[in-house]
Amino acid sequence: MSEGHDPVIEKLVGWGRAQAAVRAMILTSTRTSPRVRVDAFSDYDVILAVTDVRPFYEDRSWLEAFGPVLVLYRDPLALEYGLERFAYITQYEDGTKIDFSLWSLGIAAQVARQERLTPDLDVGYRVLLDKDGLTRDWGAPTHRAFVLSPPTEGEFLTLVEEFFHEATYVAKHLWRDDLLPAKYNLDQAMKQNDLRRMLEWRLEIDHGWSVKVGAYGKGLKRDLAPELWSELEATYVGADLGGNWMALFRTIDLFRTVAVEVAAHLDSVYPHELDRRVVRYLRRVQKSDRGARCLHQEQAE
């Protein structure tokens, strides 16, 4: 199916033409970016420039024009350039997901006055409907929004320090047999936040800092070297304490491998001494008696 015959877009445009209050409709994000692969679950991110956002905010029944709504989230009313806007993040029963941003008309005029497009537009946009020429003077997107830039040495070292700091929390929670916080610090803080960002930096190095990485690691399996992805998969385990201790050290091993490579490309220096000291500490916690009042006695032994 070609983009020009997308039934969802055709339905959106037909509806917008029939609504006097809708003066412009702009498709943005994934479905307008030349670097993003679109599939059946790709969102339709749609901006509606309307004469008054309040009726659309107070009565959500208009959303049913595009199918039965399964569930939605509504962003509260906010001001941009002093003008009201809000959003409906809408999941339909047929699998279609449309994220509607409702703009007061003046916002479109303000966009034309800015030197640069906002990131949400610069990532890519396509005007589907413009009854009054509101988008006529908008600049062209560069499709560079959300592409990572090389970190400074300070940013690199801060990420390494944060990663190892989180590791001490994982060890503490595992020692206490406290699974939920251990999983949070290991799988969310260490992996989703810190390791993911290091992997993204490594990916950008291979692609000349030109790739728009997906949120929360979307697309990493496709873009990373297969051996790195396999090592990442091996860091995910179930509820077993021993397995989570193993996952902690596997996570550190993978982080170290990637961070050393990133440091070399950035002409920075990986803090091996910090790494060694923290791993030594973690091993001591792992081996310590869970009935101990402190680690000093364990260390002395």
C-alpha positions as CSV (number, residue, x, y, z in Angstrom):
1,M,0.0,0.0,0.0
2,S,1.5,3.4,-1.0
3,E,1.5,6.3,1.4
4,G,-0.8,8.2,-0.9
5,H,-3.5,5.5,-0.4
6,D,-3.2,5.1,3.3
7,P,-6.8,4.6,4.5
8,V,-6.2,6.1,7.9
9,I,-4.7,9.3,6.3
10,E,-7.6,9.4,3.8
11,K,-10.1,9.2,6.7
12,L,-8.3,11.9,8.6
13,V,-8.2,14.3,5.7
14,G,-11.9,13.6,4.8
15,W,-13.0,14.2,8.3
16,G,-10.8,17.4,8.6
17,R,-12.3,18.9,5.4
18,A,-15.8,18.4,6.8
19,Q,-15.0,20.2,10.1
20,A,-15.3,23.9,10.0
21,A,-13.2,24.3,13.2
22,V,-10.3,22.3,11.8
23,R,-8.2,24.7,9.7
24,A,-5.0,22.7,9.2
25,M,-3.9,19.1,9.7
26,I,-0.2,18.1,9.8
27,L,1.3,14.6,10.0
28,T,4.6,14.5,11.9
29,S,7.2,12.1,13.4
30,T,7.7,8.5,12.4
31,R,5.5,8.4,9.3
32,T,7.3,11.5,7.8
33,S,10.9,10.6,8.6
34,P,12.9,9.1,5.7
35,R,15.2,7.3,8.2
36,V,12.4,5.4,10.1
37,R,11.0,2.1,9.1
38,V,7.2,2.2,9.3
39,D,5.1,-0.9,10.3
40,A,1.6,-1.7,11.2
41,F,2.0,-0.4,14.7
42,S,3.7,2.9,13.8
43,D,1.8,5.8,15.3
44,Y,0.0,8.5,13.3
45,D,1.1,11.8,15.0
46,V,-1.3,14.4,13.9
47,I,-1.5,18.1,14.7
48,L,-4.9,19.8,14.3
49,A,-4.9,23.5,14.2
50,V,-8.4,24.5,15.3
51,T,-10.4,27.7,15.9
52,D,-11.0,26.7,19.6
53,V,-9.4,23.8,21.4
54,R,-11.9,23.8,24.2
55,P,-14.8,21.9,22.5
56,F,-12.3,19.2,21.4
57,Y,-11.0,19.0,25.0
58,E,-14.4,18.9,26.7
59,D,-16.1,16.4,24.4
60,R,-14.0,13.5,23.2
61,S,-16.7,11.8,21.2
62,W,-15.1,13.2,18.0
63,L,-12.4,10.6,18.4
64,E,-14.9,7.9,17.5
65,A,-14.9,9.2,13.9
66,F,-11.8,7.1,13.3
67,G,-13.0,3.9,14.9
68,P,-13.9,2.4,18.3
69,V,-11.5,3.9,21.0
70,L,-9.9,1.2,23.1
71,V,-8.1,3.4,25.5
72,L,-6.6,6.9,25.6
73,Y,-4.5,9.3,27.6
74,R,-5.3,13.0,27.5
75,D,-2.5,15.6,28.1
76,P,-3.8,18.5,30.1
77,L,-4.3,21.9,28.6
78,A,-1.1,23.8,28.4
79,L,0.2,27.1,26.9
80,E,2.5,27.4,24.0
81,Y,3.4,31.0,22.9
82,G,0.7,31.9,25.4
83,L,-1.9,29.9,23.4
84,E,-3.8,26.8,24.5
85,R,-3.0,23.3,23.3
86,F,-3.4,19.7,24.5
87,A,-3.1,16.2,23.2
88,Y,-5.1,12.9,23.0
89,I,-2.9,9.8,22.8
90,T,-5.5,7.4,21.3
91,Q,-5.4,3.6,20.8
92,Y,-8.1,2.2,18.6
93,E,-9.5,-1.3,18.8
94,D,-8.3,-2.2,15.3
95,G,-4.7,-1.5,16.3
96,T,-4.4,2.0,14.9
97,K,-2.8,4.5,17.2
98,I,-3.3,8.2,16.5
99,D,-1.7,10.8,18.7
100,F,-3.6,14.0,18.2
101,S,-2.1,17.4,19.2
102,L,-4.7,20.2,19.2
103,W,-3.4,23.7,18.6
104,S,-4.9,27.1,18.8
105,L,-4.6,28.7,15.4
106,G,-2.1,31.3,16.6
107,I,0.5,28.6,17.3
108,A,0.9,27.8,13.6
109,A,1.6,31.4,12.9
110,Q,4.2,31.5,15.7
111,V,5.9,28.5,14.2
112,A,6.4,30.5,10.9
113,R,8.1,33.3,12.9
114,Q,10.8,31.1,14.5
115,E,14.3,30.7,13.1
116,R,14.2,26.9,13.6
117,L,11.4,24.4,13.8
118,T,10.7,22.7,17.1
119,P,12.1,19.2,17.3
120,D,8.6,17.7,16.9
121,L,8.4,19.3,13.5
122,D,12.0,19.2,12.5
123,V,12.0,15.4,12.8
124,G,9.7,15.5,9.8
125,Y,6.2,16.8,8.9
126,R,3.8,16.6,6.0
127,V,0.9,19.0,5.6
128,L,-2.3,17.0,5.0
129,L,-4.7,19.9,5.0
130,D,-4.3,23.7,5.2
131,K,-7.5,25.7,4.5
132,D,-5.9,29.1,5.2
133,G,-2.3,28.8,4.3
134,L,-1.2,28.6,8.0
135,T,1.8,26.4,7.2
136,R,2.8,28.3,4.0
137,D,5.9,29.9,5.6
138,W,7.1,27.0,7.7
139,G,10.7,26.0,7.1
140,A,11.6,22.6,5.7
141,P,12.5,19.9,8.2
142,T,16.1,18.8,8.5
143,H,15.2,15.4,9.9
144,R,18.0,15.9,12.4
145,A,15.9,16.3,15.5
146,F,16.6,13.8,18.2
147,V,19.8,12.6,16.5
148,L,22.4,12.2,19.3
149,S,25.5,14.4,19.3
150,P,28.8,13.1,20.6
151,P,29.0,13.5,24.4
152,T,31.6,15.6,26.0
153,E,34.2,13.9,28.2
154,G,32.3,15.2,31.2
155,E,29.0,13.7,30.0
156,F,30.7,10.4,29.2
157,L,32.3,10.1,32.7
158,T,29.1,11.2,34.4
159,L,27.2,8.3,32.7
160,V,29.9,5.8,33.8
161,E,29.8,7.1,37.4
162,E,25.9,6.9,37.4
163,F,26.1,3.3,36.1
164,F,28.4,2.1,38.8
165,H,26.6,4.0,41.5
166,E,23.4,2.2,40.6
167,A,25.2,-1.1,40.8
168,T,25.7,-0.6,44.5
169,Y,22.0,-0.3,45.0
170,V,21.4,-3.6,43.0
171,A,23.9,-5.3,45.3
172,K,22.3,-4.0,48.4
173,H,18.8,-5.1,47.3
174,L,19.9,-8.5,46.3
175,W,21.7,-9.0,49.6
176,R,18.4,-8.1,51.3
177,D,16.5,-10.5,49.0
178,D,14.4,-7.5,47.9
179,L,13.6,-8.3,44.3
180,L,11.4,-5.3,43.1
181,P,13.9,-2.6,43.9
182,A,16.8,-4.8,42.7
183,K,15.1,-5.2,39.4
184,Y,14.3,-1.5,39.1
185,N,18.0,-0.5,39.7
186,L,19.3,-3.3,37.4
187,D,16.9,-3.4,34.5
188,Q,15.7,0.2,34.6
189,A,18.4,2.4,35.9
190,M,21.5,0.5,34.9
191,K,20.3,-1.0,31.6
192,Q,17.4,1.1,30.3
193,N,19.0,4.4,31.3
194,D,22.8,4.0,31.3
195,L,23.7,1.0,29.3
196,R,21.2,1.8,26.6
197,R,22.7,5.3,26.2
198,M,26.2,3.9,25.9
199,L,25.0,1.4,23.3
200,E,23.4,4.2,21.4
201,W,26.6,6.2,21.5
202,R,28.4,3.2,20.1
203,L,25.8,2.8,17.4
204,E,26.1,6.5,16.4
205,I,29.9,6.1,16.1
206,D,29.3,3.4,13.5
207,H,26.8,5.6,11.6
208,G,28.5,9.0,11.8
209,W,26.1,10.4,14.4
210,S,23.3,10.4,11.9
211,V,20.7,7.9,13.3
212,K,17.6,8.9,15.2
213,V,17.5,6.2,17.9
214,G,14.2,4.9,19.0
215,A,12.7,5.6,22.4
216,Y,13.5,3.1,25.1
217,G,15.9,1.2,22.8
218,K,13.5,0.6,19.9
219,G,15.4,-0.7,16.9
220,L,18.6,-1.6,18.8
221,K,18.2,-5.3,17.9
222,R,18.1,-4.3,14.3
223,D,21.0,-1.8,14.4
224,L,23.4,-3.2,16.9
225,A,26.1,-5.7,16.0
226,P,24.6,-9.2,16.6
227,E,27.2,-10.2,19.2
228,L,26.4,-7.1,21.3
229,W,22.7,-7.8,21.1
230,S,23.3,-11.4,22.3
231,E,25.3,-10.1,25.2
232,L,22.5,-7.7,26.1
233,E,19.9,-10.5,26.0
234,A,22.0,-12.5,28.4
235,T,21.7,-9.8,31.0
236,Y,17.9,-10.4,31.4
237,V,16.9,-13.1,33.8
238,G,14.0,-14.0,36.1
239,A,13.4,-13.8,39.8
240,D,16.2,-16.1,41.0
241,L,18.7,-14.2,43.3
242,G,21.7,-16.1,41.9
243,G,20.6,-15.4,38.4
244,N,20.3,-11.7,39.1
245,W,23.8,-11.5,40.7
246,M,25.0,-13.1,37.4
247,A,23.0,-10.6,35.4
248,L,24.5,-7.7,37.4
249,F,28.1,-8.8,36.5
250,R,27.2,-9.5,32.9
251,T,25.7,-6.1,32.6
252,I,28.9,-4.5,33.9
253,D,31.0,-6.6,31.5
254,L,28.9,-5.5,28.5
255,F,28.9,-1.9,29.7
256,R,32.7,-1.9,30.1
257,T,33.3,-3.4,26.7
258,V,31.2,-0.8,24.9
259,A,32.3,2.1,27.1
260,V,36.0,1.4,26.4
261,E,35.3,1.5,22.7
262,V,33.3,4.7,23.0
263,A,36.0,6.3,25.1
264,A,38.6,5.5,22.5
265,H,36.5,7.2,19.7
266,L,35.9,10.3,21.9
267,D,39.6,10.6,22.9
268,S,38.6,10.1,26.5
269,V,39.8,7.6,29.1
270,Y,37.7,4.9,30.6
271,P,38.0,4.9,34.5
272,H,39.3,1.4,34.9
273,E,40.2,2.0,38.6
274,L,36.6,3.0,39.5
275,D,35.4,-0.1,37.7
276,R,37.8,-2.4,39.6
277,R,37.0,-0.9,43.0
278,V,33.2,-1.1,42.5
279,V,33.3,-4.7,41.2
280,R,35.5,-5.7,44.1
281,Y,32.9,-4.1,46.5
282,L,30.0,-5.8,44.7
283,R,31.8,-9.2,45.0
284,R,32.3,-8.6,48.7
285,V,28.6,-7.8,49.2
286,Q,27.6,-10.9,47.3
287,K,29.7,-13.1,49.5
288,S,28.9,-11.5,52.8
289,D,26.8,-13.1,55.4
290,R,23.2,-11.9,55.2
291,G,23.0,-11.8,58.9
292,A,26.0,-9.5,59.2
293,R,25.5,-6.1,60.9
294,C,28.2,-4.4,58.7
295,L,30.7,-5.3,56.0
296,H,33.7,-4.4,58.0
297,Q,33.9,-7.7,59.7
298,E,33.6,-9.5,56.3
299,Q,36.4,-7.4,54.9
300,A,38.7,-8.2,57.8
301,E,38.1,-11.9,57.3
